[in-house]
Every structure is written in structure tokens, then in C-alpha cells.
Amino acid sequence: APPAKEAVCRACHGDGGAKPIMDVYPKLNGQNKGYLVAILKSYRSGERKGGQSAVMNAQAKMLSDDDIEALATYYSSQK
Amino acid sequence: APPAKEAVCRACHGDGGAKPIMDVYPKLNGQNKGYLVAILKSYRSGERKGGQSAVMNAQAKMLSDDDIEALATYYSSQK
């Protein structure tokens, strides 16, 4: 089953991160786990700017390291 | 055939953007075209910070709008 906080991500990135609701949002399915962890932490710290960072800074601030690990593992394994 | 400047991208993101040489670099194959265009322009303008932005700012500065369009079209269509 997906990690607890996956429902929040699904709202914009779609089921398994494969169907973002907007073309300017990235697909997450099958993405590199190390990239997802690094980028979520960069959004969480506020270091990540540009693109949709305002939205993502707010979302990532609610994630613990364990949440990030679980979400990155989940999405990197999605087809 | 891939766009002219694809060889530069391939150095880090691999063939068709599917095999990045480091886990912290993103896969590009099948990514949303609108996302790729928005992010490349955000790197080019220097607005995009965090992650590997230093590397990508330098790369994106060498791209014209047409290059970005061609690369985003190419990578979004890769399996």
C-alpha cells in the first residue's frame, strides 16, 4: 500500500505519480529514488526555488525524513 | 534523431534520459513536456535553485527556446 502521506501527492501527481493533473507538474513514477529524496529535502529546506516551488515548499514542510524515504521508495518503484 | 544538443544532456542523463549516471540525477524519459520546458527555462533564467541547479544553470544557459522545445519534445516521447 502507498505510504500514509501519498494521498496529498496524488492530488497533483495522480495515481502512482503517473498522471499529473497539469502538464507542468512532473511525473514521479519510476523516477530515481536518490533524486526524489534530494529534491524533497531541497523543497523542505526552502532551498529549492523556481517552477512550482511555492506549492512544493509548503507540502514538503509536512514531511519527516521517514515520510520522504517512504514516498521516494514508493514512487521510484511505480511503473 | 535526437536534437543537436541532446549529446550534452546524455552525458549525465544517459541514453534517452533513461539512465542517469547518478541516482540523484532525474530520469527524463517520458516526463511531461510542459514540465521539462518550464524547468529548463527556470534553470536558464537562474530562478531554479537547489539540487544540482549549479550544473543545470550553466547547461540551460546554452539553450535557445527552440532547443528547449526540441529537447522537451524528444525526452517526453522517450520510453
Backbone of each chain as nested JSON, in Angstrom:
{
  "chains": [
    {"id": "A", "residues": [
      {"number": 1, "name": "ALA", "atoms": {"N": [0.865, -1.198, 0.0], "CA": [0.0, 0.0, 0.0], "C": [0.892, 1.236, 0.0]}},
      {"number": 2, "name": "PRO", "atoms": {"N": [0.415, 2.324, -0.584], "CA": [1.243, 3.536, -0.634], "C": [1.458, 4.103, 0.764]}},
      {"number": 3, "name": "PRO", "atoms": {"N": [2.501, 4.895, 0.989], "CA": [2.752, 5.495, 2.301], "C": [1.594, 6.409, 2.707]}},
      {"number": 4, "name": "ALA", "atoms": {"N": [1.473, 6.656, 4.007], "CA": [0.352, 7.427, 4.55], "C": [0.151, 8.737, 3.803]}},
      {"number": 5, "name": "LYS", "atoms": {"N": [1.196, 9.488, 3.578], "CA": [1.024, 10.856, 3.049], "C": [0.947, 10.883, 1.523]}},
      {"number": 6, "name": "GLU", "atoms": {"N": [0.854, 9.709, 0.89], "CA": [0.821, 9.676, -0.577], "C": [-0.415, 10.366, -1.141]}},
      {"number": 7, "name": "ALA", "atoms": {"N": [-1.519, 10.342, -0.359], "CA": [-2.777, 10.912, -0.867], "C": [-2.598, 12.386, -1.219]}},
      {"number": 8, "name": "VAL", "atoms": {"N": [-1.785, 13.089, -0.428], "CA": [-1.56, 14.522, -0.704], "C": [-0.844, 14.681, -2.046]}},
      {"number": 9, "name": "CYS", "atoms": {"N": [0.151, 13.832, -2.285], "CA": [0.91, 13.923, -3.549], "C": [0.005, 13.578, -4.729]}},
      {"number": 10, "name": "ARG", "atoms": {"N": [-0.871, 12.579, -4.481], "CA": [-1.717, 12.081, -5.576], "C": [-2.636, 13.18, -6.112]}},
      {"number": 11, "name": "ALA", "atoms": {"N": [-2.98, 14.112, -5.237], "CA": [-3.903, 15.181, -5.643], "C": [-3.396, 15.916, -6.879]}},
      {"number": 12, "name": "CYS", "atoms": {"N": [-2.054, 16.096, -6.962], "CA": [-1.498, 16.818, -8.13], "C": [-0.772, 15.872, -9.081]}},
      {"number": 13, "name": "HIS", "atoms": {"N": [-0.106, 14.835, -8.569], "CA": [0.719, 13.983, -9.42], "C": [-0.03, 12.759, -9.951]}},
      {"number": 14, "name": "GLY", "atoms": {"N": [-1.251, 12.529, -9.439], "CA": [-2.077, 11.42, -9.947], "C": [-1.687, 10.08, -9.35]}},
      {"number": 15, "name": "ASP", "atoms": {"N": [-2.455, 9.031, -9.713], "CA": [-2.196, 7.677, -9.205], "C": [-0.774, 7.235, -9.534]}},
      {"number": 16, "name": "GLY", "atoms": {"N": [-0.044, 6.801, -8.494], "CA": [1.321, 6.311, -8.698], "C": [2.233, 7.395, -9.256]}},
      {"number": 17, "name": "GLY", "atoms": {"N": [1.758, 8.647, -9.232], "CA": [2.564, 9.771, -9.735], "C": [2.664, 9.77, -11.252]}},
      {"number": 18, "name": "ALA", "atoms": {"N": [1.829, 8.951, -11.9], "CA": [1.955, 8.775, -13.357], "C": [1.027, 9.692, -14.145]}},
      {"number": 19, "name": "LYS", "atoms": {"N": [0.085, 10.344, -13.456], "CA": [-0.883, 11.163, -14.226], "C": [-1.073, 12.531, -13.578]}},
      {"number": 20, "name": "PRO", "atoms": {"N": [-0.053, 13.388, -13.65], "CA": [-0.184, 14.722, -13.068], "C": [-1.381, 15.457, -13.664]}},
      {"number": 21, "name": "ILE", "atoms": {"N": [-2.016, 16.274, -12.825], "CA": [-3.232, 16.944, -13.3], "C": [-2.901, 18.105, -14.227]}},
      {"number": 22, "name": "MET", "atoms": {"N": [-1.64, 18.514, -14.277], "CA": [-1.227, 19.591, -15.193], "C": [0.067, 19.167, -15.874]}},
      {"number": 23, "name": "ASP", "atoms": {"N": [0.232, 19.604, -17.135], "CA": [1.409, 19.2, -17.894], "C": [2.702, 19.777, -17.313]}},
      {"number": 24, "name": "VAL", "atoms": {"N": [2.558, 20.859, -16.53], "CA": [3.77, 21.46, -15.959], "C": [4.173, 20.801, -14.637]}},
      {"number": 25, "name": "TYR", "atoms": {"N": [3.386, 19.805, -14.191], "CA": [3.793, 19.042, -12.999], "C": [4.507, 17.791, -13.465]}},
      {"number": 26, "name": "PRO", "atoms": {"N": [5.541, 17.36, -12.738], "CA": [6.302, 16.192, -13.186], "C": [5.622, 14.865, -12.856]}},
      {"number": 27, "name": "LYS", "atoms": {"N": [5.865, 13.901, -13.757], "CA": [5.524, 12.526, -13.422], "C": [6.571, 12.038, -12.418]}},
      {"number": 28, "name": "LEU", "atoms": {"N": [6.157, 11.174, -11.483], "CA": [7.066, 10.689, -10.443], "C": [7.328, 9.199, -10.583]}},
      {"number": 29, "name": "ASN", "atoms": {"N": [6.472, 8.511, -11.336], "CA": [6.585, 7.05, -11.441], "C": [7.898, 6.648, -12.105]}},
      {"number": 30, "name": "GLY", "atoms": {"N": [8.636, 5.764, -11.391], "CA": [9.892, 5.262, -11.934], "C": [11.048, 6.243, -11.853]}},
      {"number": 31, "name": "GLN", "atoms": {"N": [10.84, 7.38, -11.204], "CA": [11.918, 8.367, -11.089], "C": [12.994, 7.823, -10.144]}},
      {"number": 32, "name": "ASN", "atoms": {"N": [14.228, 8.295, -10.27], "CA": [15.318, 7.843, -9.398], "C": [15.025, 8.187, -7.948]}},
      {"number": 33, "name": "LYS", "atoms": {"N": [15.188, 7.208, -7.056], "CA": [14.893, 7.424, -5.634], "C": [15.793, 8.524, -5.043]}},
      {"number": 34, "name": "GLY", "atoms": {"N": [17.079, 8.479, -5.38], "CA": [18.017, 9.465, -4.814], "C": [17.638, 10.883, -5.211]}},
      {"number": 35, "name": "TYR", "atoms": {"N": [17.127, 11.027, -6.437], "CA": [16.69, 12.338, -6.919], "C": [15.476, 12.791, -6.117]}},
      {"number": 36, "name": "LEU", "atoms": {"N": [14.516, 11.907, -5.939], "CA": [13.288, 12.275, -5.216], "C": [13.616, 12.69, -3.787]}},
      {"number": 37, "name": "VAL", "atoms": {"N": [14.508, 11.924, -3.119], "CA": [14.888, 12.272, -1.739], "C": [15.571, 13.644, -1.719]}},
      {"number": 38, "name": "ALA", "atoms": {"N": [16.532, 13.845, -2.626], "CA": [17.299, 15.105, -2.634], "C": [16.38, 16.292, -2.908]}},
      {"number": 39, "name": "ILE", "atoms": {"N": [15.455, 16.114, -3.845], "CA": [14.601, 17.242, -4.229], "C": [13.558, 17.541, -3.144]}},
      {"number": 40, "name": "LEU", "atoms": {"N": [12.976, 16.493, -2.545], "CA": [12.002, 16.739, -1.475], "C": [12.672, 17.458, -0.307]}},
      {"number": 41, "name": "LYS", "atoms": {"N": [13.903, 17.063, 0.016], "CA": [14.612, 17.734, 1.119], "C": [14.963, 19.172, 0.733]}},
      {"number": 42, "name": "SER", "atoms": {"N": [15.257, 19.39, -0.551], "CA": [15.574, 20.742, -1.023], "C": [14.324, 21.63, -0.995]}},
      {"number": 43, "name": "TYR", "atoms": {"N": [13.167, 21.037, -1.275], "CA": [11.901, 21.791, -1.156], "C": [11.613, 22.057, 0.319]}},
      {"number": 44, "name": "ARG", "atoms": {"N": [11.847, 21.045, 1.154], "CA": [11.537, 21.176, 2.583], "C": [12.38, 22.28, 3.219]}},
      {"number": 45, "name": "SER", "atoms": {"N": [13.642, 22.362, 2.814], "CA": [14.539, 23.37, 3.418], "C": [14.286, 24.751, 2.834]}},
      {"number": 46, "name": "GLY", "atoms": {"N": [13.502, 24.794, 1.75], "CA": [13.221, 26.091, 1.114], "C": [14.305, 26.499, 0.135]}},
      {"number": 47, "name": "GLU", "atoms": {"N": [15.336, 25.631, -0.002], "CA": [16.454, 25.962, -0.902], "C": [15.982, 25.907, -2.362]}},
      {"number": 48, "name": "ARG", "atoms": {"N": [15.045, 25.009, -2.632], "CA": [14.575, 24.805, -3.999], "C": [13.663, 25.954, -4.41]}},
      {"number": 49, "name": "LYS", "atoms": {"N": [14.034, 26.651, -5.458], "CA": [13.224, 27.79, -5.953], "C": [12.848, 27.525, -7.404]}},
      {"number": 50, "name": "GLY", "atoms": {"N": [11.985, 28.362, -7.939], "CA": [11.635, 28.235, -9.361], "C": [10.554, 27.189, -9.563]}},
      {"number": 51, "name": "GLY", "atoms": {"N": [9.99, 27.174, -10.754], "CA": [8.923, 26.228, -11.086], "C": [7.792, 26.362, -10.076]}},
      {"number": 52, "name": "GLN", "atoms": {"N": [7.293, 25.24, -9.606], "CA": [6.151, 25.257, -8.674], "C": [6.647, 25.193, -7.228]}},
      {"number": 53, "name": "SER", "atoms": {"N": [7.837, 25.772, -6.98], "CA": [8.439, 25.544, -5.655], "C": [7.545, 26.049, -4.529]}},
      {"number": 54, "name": "ALA", "atoms": {"N": [6.788, 27.137, -4.751], "CA": [5.96, 27.659, -3.657], "C": [5.016, 26.557, -3.159]}},
      {"number": 55, "name": "VAL", "atoms": {"N": [4.385, 25.887, -4.079], "CA": [3.455, 24.81, -3.694], "C": [4.229, 23.694, -2.995]}},
      {"number": 56, "name": "MET", "atoms": {"N": [5.339, 23.309, -3.567], "CA": [6.08, 22.162, -3.046], "C": [6.779, 22.476, -1.728]}},
      {"number": 57, "name": "ASN", "atoms": {"N": [7.217, 23.73, -1.525], "CA": [7.839, 24.061, -0.228], "C": [6.828, 23.774, 0.882]}},
      {"number": 58, "name": "ALA", "atoms": {"N": [5.57, 24.206, 0.681], "CA": [4.538, 24.022, 1.708], "C": [4.293, 22.531, 1.956]}},
      {"number": 59, "name": "GLN", "atoms": {"N": [4.189, 21.774, 0.856], "CA": [3.913, 20.333, 1.011], "C": [5.066, 19.629, 1.732]}},
      {"number": 60, "name": "ALA", "atoms": {"N": [6.279, 19.93, 1.274], "CA": [7.433, 19.176, 1.803], "C": [7.672, 19.468, 3.283]}},
      {"number": 61, "name": "LYS", "atoms": {"N": [7.256, 20.652, 3.719], "CA": [7.48, 21.021, 5.135], "C": [6.738, 20.087, 6.081]}},
      {"number": 62, "name": "MET", "atoms": {"N": [5.722, 19.388, 5.529], "CA": [4.941, 18.492, 6.396], "C": [5.539, 17.091, 6.449]}},
      {"number": 63, "name": "LEU", "atoms": {"N": [6.68, 16.896, 5.759], "CA": [7.233, 15.533, 5.637], "C": [8.436, 15.335, 6.547]}},
      {"number": 64, "name": "SER", "atoms": {"N": [8.441, 14.195, 7.243], "CA": [9.615, 13.814, 8.032], "C": [10.592, 13.095, 7.098]}},
      {"number": 65, "name": "ASP", "atoms": {"N": [11.802, 12.833, 7.601], "CA": [12.773, 12.073, 6.806], "C": [12.192, 10.706, 6.442]}},
      {"number": 66, "name": "ASP", "atoms": {"N": [11.492, 10.082, 7.395], "CA": [10.904, 8.764, 7.12], "C": [9.826, 8.866, 6.046]}},
      {"number": 67, "name": "ASP", "atoms": {"N": [9.023, 9.936, 6.109], "CA": [7.996, 10.127, 5.067], "C": [8.67, 10.226, 3.692]}},
      {"number": 68, "name": "ILE", "atoms": {"N": [9.741, 11.031, 3.652], "CA": [10.438, 11.259, 2.375], "C": [11.013, 9.945, 1.855]}},
      {"number": 69, "name": "GLU", "atoms": {"N": [11.615, 9.18, 2.749], "CA": [12.182, 7.876, 2.366], "C": [11.079, 6.973, 1.819]}},
      {"number": 70, "name": "ALA", "atoms": {"N": [9.938, 6.931, 2.514], "CA": [8.841, 6.041, 2.097], "C": [8.246, 6.488, 0.765]}},
      {"number": 71, "name": "LEU", "atoms": {"N": [8.056, 7.797, 0.602], "CA": [7.47, 8.305, -0.646], "C": [8.425, 8.096, -1.822]}},
      {"number": 72, "name": "ALA", "atoms": {"N": [9.723, 8.346, -1.589], "CA": [10.706, 8.181, -2.676], "C": [10.803, 6.711, -3.081]}},
      {"number": 73, "name": "THR", "atoms": {"N": [10.769, 5.83, -2.079], "CA": [10.804, 4.394, -2.388], "C": [9.561, 4.002, -3.178]}},
      {"number": 74, "name": "TYR", "atoms": {"N": [8.402, 4.495, -2.717], "CA": [7.142, 4.15, -3.39], "C": [7.146, 4.619, -4.848]}},
      {"number": 75, "name": "TYR", "atoms": {"N": [7.414, 5.889, -5.065], "CA": [7.301, 6.424, -6.425], "C": [8.365, 5.865, -7.365]}},
      {"number": 76, "name": "SER", "atoms": {"N": [9.574, 5.626, -6.86], "CA": [10.627, 5.107, -7.746], "C": [10.278, 3.692, -8.2]}},
      {"number": 77, "name": "SER", "atoms": {"N": [9.413, 3.022, -7.429], "CA": [9.07, 1.64, -7.799], "C": [7.793, 1.57, -8.641]}},
      {"number": 78, "name": "GLN", "atoms": {"N": [7.158, 2.712, -8.895], "CA": [5.934, 2.69, -9.692], "C": [6.242, 2.597, -11.177]}},
      {"number": 79, "name": "LYS", "atoms": {"N": [5.366, 1.828, -11.907], "CA": [5.592, 1.726, -13.359], "C": [4.981, 2.937, -14.085]}}
    ]},
    {"id": "B", "residues": [
      {"number": 1, "name": "ALA", "atoms": {"N": [15.923, 11.361, -35.129], "CA": [17.216, 11.536, -34.441], "C": [17.041, 12.562, -33.325]}},
      {"number": 2, "name": "PRO", "atoms": {"N": [17.827, 12.42, -32.256], "CA": [17.702, 13.357, -31.149], "C": [18.126, 14.765, -31.579]}},
      {"number": 3, "name": "PRO", "atoms": {"N": [17.656, 15.796, -30.867], "CA": [18.046, 17.174, -31.202], "C": [19.56, 17.352, -31.082]}},
      {"number": 4, "name": "ALA", "atoms": {"N": [20.088, 18.38, -31.746], "CA": [21.542, 18.617, -31.793], "C": [22.162, 18.599, -30.401]}},
      {"number": 5, "name": "LYS", "atoms": {"N": [21.574, 19.299, -29.452], "CA": [22.25, 19.477, -28.148], "C": [21.977, 18.332, -27.178]}},
      {"number": 6, "name": "GLU", "atoms": {"N": [21.333, 17.272, -27.668], "CA": [20.995, 16.157, -26.774], "C": [22.251, 15.481, -26.216]}},
      {"number": 7, "name": "ALA", "atoms": {"N": [23.338, 15.513, -26.972], "CA": [24.565, 14.817, -26.529], "C": [25.043, 15.35, -25.178]}},
      {"number": 8, "name": "VAL", "atoms": {"N": [24.869, 16.659, -24.969], "CA": [25.303, 17.252, -23.698], "C": [24.453, 16.681, -22.561]}},
      {"number": 9, "name": "CYS", "atoms": {"N": [23.153, 16.586, -22.804], "CA": [22.248, 16.068, -21.756], "C": [22.587, 14.598, -21.465]}},
      {"number": 10, "name": "ARG", "atoms": {"N": [22.893, 13.874, -22.564], "CA": [23.125, 12.435, -22.432], "C": [24.297, 12.13, -21.502]}},
      {"number": 11, "name": "ALA", "atoms": {"N": [25.243, 13.052, -21.448], "CA": [26.441, 12.824, -20.628], "C": [26.061, 12.517, -19.182]}},
      {"number": 12, "name": "CYS", "atoms": {"N": [24.992, 13.192, -18.676], "CA": [24.593, 12.955, -17.274], "C": [23.303, 12.143, -17.17]}},
      {"number": 13, "name": "HIS", "atoms": {"N": [22.359, 12.347, -18.114], "CA": [21.057, 11.689, -18.009], "C": [20.978, 10.352, -18.75]}},
      {"number": 14, "name": "GLY", "atoms": {"N": [22.024, 10.032, -19.523], "CA": [22.072, 8.732, -20.22], "C": [21.237, 8.707, -21.487]}},
      {"number": 15, "name": "ASP", "atoms": {"N": [21.29, 7.575, -22.219], "CA": [20.549, 7.414, -23.48], "C": [19.057, 7.629, -23.253]}},
      {"number": 16, "name": "GLY", "atoms": {"N": [18.484, 8.541, -24.062], "CA": [17.053, 8.81, -23.967], "C": [16.653, 9.364, -22.607]}},
      {"number": 17, "name": "GLY", "atoms": {"N": [17.662, 9.754, -21.812], "CA": [17.388, 10.305, -20.475], "C": [16.945, 9.246, -19.49]}},
      {"number": 18, "name": "ALA", "atoms": {"N": [17.135, 7.972, -19.875], "CA": [16.595, 6.874, -19.053], "C": [17.623, 6.289, -18.091]}},
      {"number": 19, "name": "LYS", "atoms": {"N": [18.896, 6.684, -18.252], "CA": [19.926, 6.042, -17.398], "C": [20.882, 7.088, -16.836]}},
      {"number": 20, "name": "PRO", "atoms": {"N": [20.409, 7.93, -15.934], "CA": [21.309, 8.937, -15.361], "C": [22.531, 8.283, -14.723]}},
      {"number": 21, "name": "ILE", "atoms": {"N": [23.659, 8.987, -14.8], "CA": [24.898, 8.372, -14.301], "C": [24.95, 8.413, -12.775]}},
      {"number": 22, "name": "MET", "atoms": {"N": [24.048, 9.196, -12.139], "CA": [23.999, 9.236, -10.661], "C": [22.54, 9.139, -10.245]}},
      {"number": 23, "name": "ASP", "atoms": {"N": [22.321, 8.51, -9.089], "CA": [20.946, 8.308, -8.62], "C": [20.271, 9.638, -8.27]}},
      {"number": 24, "name": "VAL", "atoms": {"N": [21.085, 10.667, -8.0], "CA": [20.488, 11.965, -7.634], "C": [20.149, 12.81, -8.861]}},
      {"number": 25, "name": "TYR", "atoms": {"N": [20.45, 12.263, -10.066], "CA": [20.024, 12.97, -11.283], "C": [18.709, 12.362, -11.739]}},
      {"number": 26, "name": "PRO", "atoms": {"N": [17.791, 13.189, -12.259], "CA": [16.49, 12.66, -12.661], "C": [16.511, 11.936, -14.015]}},
      {"number": 27, "name": "LYS", "atoms": {"N": [15.624, 10.928, -14.093], "CA": [15.334, 10.354, -15.403], "C": [14.457, 11.356, -16.151]}},
      {"number": 28, "name": "LEU", "atoms": {"N": [14.617, 11.429, -17.481], "CA": [13.856, 12.392, -18.287], "C": [12.888, 11.686, -19.222]}},
      {"number": 29, "name": "ASN", "atoms": {"N": [13.114, 10.391, -19.454], "CA": [12.296, 9.672, -20.439], "C": [10.843, 9.608, -19.985]}},
      {"number": 30, "name": "GLY", "atoms": {"N": [9.953, 10.052, -20.916], "CA": [8.514, 10.024, -20.643], "C": [8.038, 11.099, -19.696]}},
      {"number": 31, "name": "GLN", "atoms": {"N": [8.897, 12.032, -19.331], "CA": [8.492, 13.116, -18.423], "C": [7.548, 14.067, -19.174]}},
      {"number": 32, "name": "ASN", "atoms": {"N": [6.7, 14.777, -18.436], "CA": [5.78, 15.72, -19.072], "C": [6.545, 16.815, -19.812]}},
      {"number": 33, "name": "LYS", "atoms": {"N": [6.138, 17.079, -21.05], "CA": [6.832, 18.085, -21.882], "C": [6.717, 19.481, -21.242]}},
      {"number": 34, "name": "GLY", "atoms": {"N": [5.525, 19.833, -20.753], "CA": [5.338, 21.165, -20.16], "C": [6.254, 21.372, -18.962]}},
      {"number": 35, "name": "TYR", "atoms": {"N": [6.444, 20.291, -18.197], "CA": [7.341, 20.358, -17.031], "C": [8.776, 20.595, -17.495]}},
      {"number": 36, "name": "LEU", "atoms": {"N": [9.216, 19.824, -18.481], "CA": [10.598, 19.96, -18.97], "C": [10.855, 21.367, -19.495]}},
      {"number": 37, "name": "VAL", "atoms": {"N": [9.892, 21.911, -20.26], "CA": [10.07, 23.276, -20.796], "C": [10.145, 24.272, -19.638]}},
      {"number": 38, "name": "ALA", "atoms": {"N": [9.204, 24.174, -18.688], "CA": [9.152, 25.141, -17.574], "C": [10.436, 25.074, -16.747]}},
      {"number": 39, "name": "ILE", "atoms": {"N": [10.916, 23.85, -16.495], "CA": [12.096, 23.707, -15.628], "C": [13.371, 24.15, -16.347]}},
      {"number": 40, "name": "LEU", "atoms": {"N": [13.501, 23.804, -17.633], "CA": [14.697, 24.241, -18.359], "C": [14.762, 25.771, -18.413]}},
      {"number": 41, "name": "LYS", "atoms": {"N": [13.589, 26.402, -18.623], "CA": [13.58, 27.873, -18.669], "C": [13.898, 28.458, -17.287]}},
      {"number": 42, "name": "SER", "atoms": {"N": [13.442, 27.746, -16.233], "CA": [13.707, 28.202, -14.868], "C": [15.197, 28.059, -14.532]}},
      {"number": 43, "name": "TYR", "atoms": {"N": [15.823, 27.015, -15.068], "CA": [17.28, 26.868, -14.886], "C": [18.0, 27.936, -15.698]}},
      {"number": 44, "name": "ARG", "atoms": {"N": [17.52, 28.16, -16.899], "CA": [18.185, 29.132, -17.8], "C": [18.133, 30.543, -17.205]}},
      {"number": 45, "name": "SER", "atoms": {"N": [17.029, 30.885, -16.577], "CA": [16.887, 32.244, -16.014], "C": [17.629, 32.358, -14.684]}},
      {"number": 46, "name": "GLY", "atoms": {"N": [18.056, 31.208, -14.141], "CA": [18.753, 31.233, -12.86], "C": [17.801, 31.229, -11.68]}},
      {"number": 47, "name": "GLU", "atoms": {"N": [16.474, 31.207, -11.989], "CA": [15.482, 31.232, -10.905], "C": [15.51, 29.916, -10.123]}},
      {"number": 48, "name": "ARG", "atoms": {"N": [15.801, 28.827, -10.839], "CA": [15.779, 27.498, -10.224], "C": [17.011, 27.314, -9.343]}},
      {"number": 49, "name": "LYS", "atoms": {"N": [16.755, 27.072, -8.051], "CA": [17.88, 26.872, -7.11], "C": [17.735, 25.505, -6.47]}},
      {"number": 50, "name": "GLY", "atoms": {"N": [18.736, 25.094, -5.745], "CA": [18.646, 23.827, -5.01], "C": [19.0, 22.651, -5.895]}},
      {"number": 51, "name": "GLY", "atoms": {"N": [19.174, 21.496, -5.296], "CA": [19.546, 20.286, -6.038], "C": [20.82, 20.55, -6.826]}},
      {"number": 52, "name": "GLN", "atoms": {"N": [20.814, 20.097, -8.07], "CA": [22.015, 20.252, -8.9], "C": [21.91, 21.517, -9.758]}},
      {"number": 53, "name": "SER", "atoms": {"N": [21.225, 22.57, -9.217], "CA": [20.928, 23.707, -10.082], "C": [22.196, 24.354, -10.639]}},
      {"number": 54, "name": "ALA", "atoms": {"N": [23.294, 24.338, -9.867], "CA": [24.508, 25.0, -10.373], "C": [24.904, 24.392, -11.721]}},
      {"number": 55, "name": "VAL", "atoms": {"N": [24.896, 23.08, -11.792], "CA": [25.263, 22.408, -13.049], "C": [24.249, 22.752, -14.13]}},
      {"number": 56, "name": "MET", "atoms": {"N": [22.971, 22.674, -13.762], "CA": [21.929, 22.852, -14.776], "C": [21.794, 24.308, -15.218]}},
      {"number": 57, "name": "ASN", "atoms": {"N": [22.069, 25.255, -14.321], "CA": [22.016, 26.664, -14.762], "C": [22.987, 26.867, -15.927]}},
      {"number": 58, "name": "ALA", "atoms": {"N": [24.208, 26.324, -15.771], "CA": [25.239, 26.506, -16.805], "C": [24.8, 25.856, -18.116]}},
      {"number": 59, "name": "GLN", "atoms": {"N": [24.253, 24.637, -18.007], "CA": [23.841, 23.914, -19.234], "C": [22.697, 24.657, -19.917]}},
      {"number": 60, "name": "ALA", "atoms": {"N": [21.706, 25.049, -19.136], "CA": [20.498, 25.625, -19.745], "C": [20.788, 26.971, -20.408]}},
      {"number": 61, "name": "LYS", "atoms": {"N": [21.817, 27.655, -19.905], "CA": [22.143, 28.985, -20.488], "C": [22.539, 28.87, -21.955]}},
      {"number": 62, "name": "MET", "atoms": {"N": [22.937, 27.652, -22.359], "CA": [23.383, 27.486, -23.752], "C": [22.217, 27.124, -24.67]}},
      {"number": 63, "name": "LEU", "atoms": {"N": [20.993, 27.077, -24.099], "CA": [19.859, 26.605, -24.902], "C": [18.962, 27.754, -25.346]}},
      {"number": 64, "name": "SER", "atoms": {"N": [18.576, 27.709, -26.617], "CA": [17.591, 28.68, -27.126], "C": [16.197, 28.117, -26.83]}},
      {"number": 65, "name": "ASP", "atoms": {"N": [15.162, 28.937, -27.054], "CA": [13.79, 28.444, -26.885], "C": [13.544, 27.237, -27.8]}},
      {"number": 66, "name": "ASP", "atoms": {"N": [14.06, 27.306, -29.008], "CA": [13.86, 26.186, -29.946], "C": [14.568, 24.928, -29.445]}},
      {"number": 67, "name": "ASP", "atoms": {"N": [15.776, 25.092, -28.896], "CA": [16.485, 23.93, -28.335], "C": [15.643, 23.296, -27.223]}},
      {"number": 68, "name": "ILE", "atoms": {"N": [15.115, 24.172, -26.342], "CA": [14.328, 23.672, -25.206], "C": [13.089, 22.943, -25.706]}},
      {"number": 69, "name": "GLU", "atoms": {"N": [12.427, 23.516, -26.694], "CA": [11.235, 22.885, -27.28], "C": [11.598, 21.513, -27.855]}},
      {"number": 70, "name": "ALA", "atoms": {"N": [12.708, 21.458, -28.595], "CA": [13.107, 20.199, -29.259], "C": [13.499, 19.142, -28.224]}},
      {"number": 71, "name": "LEU", "atoms": {"N": [14.248, 19.569, -27.191], "CA": [14.701, 18.614, -26.168], "C": [13.513, 18.111, -25.338]}},
      {"number": 72, "name": "ALA", "atoms": {"N": [12.594, 19.022, -25.001], "CA": [11.425, 18.617, -24.195], "C": [10.541, 17.659, -24.993]}},
      {"number": 73, "name": "THR", "atoms": {"N": [10.395, 17.945, -26.295], "CA": [9.608, 17.049, -27.146], "C": [10.283, 15.681, -27.235]}},
      {"number": 74, "name": "TYR", "atoms": {"N": [11.592, 15.705, -27.424], "CA": [12.347, 14.447, -27.546], "C": [12.223, 13.604, -26.277]}},
      {"number": 75, "name": "TYR", "atoms": {"N": [12.559, 14.182, -25.135], "CA": [12.583, 13.384, -23.894], "C": [11.19, 12.929, -23.47]}},
      {"number": 76, "name": "SER", "atoms": {"N": [10.184, 13.772, -23.681], "CA": [8.828, 13.369, -23.267], "C": [8.335, 12.188, -24.103]}},
      {"number": 77, "name": "SER", "atoms": {"N": [8.948, 12.018, -25.268], "CA": [8.486, 10.914, -26.136], "C": [9.324, 9.649, -25.962]}},
      {"number": 78, "name": "GLN", "atoms": {"N": [10.345, 9.708, -25.096], "CA": [11.186, 8.524, -24.902], "C": [10.528, 7.538, -23.939]}},
      {"number": 79, "name": "LYS", "atoms": {"N": [10.724, 6.239, -24.237], "CA": [10.156, 5.21, -23.355], "C": [11.075, 4.988, -22.15]}}
    ]}
  ]
}
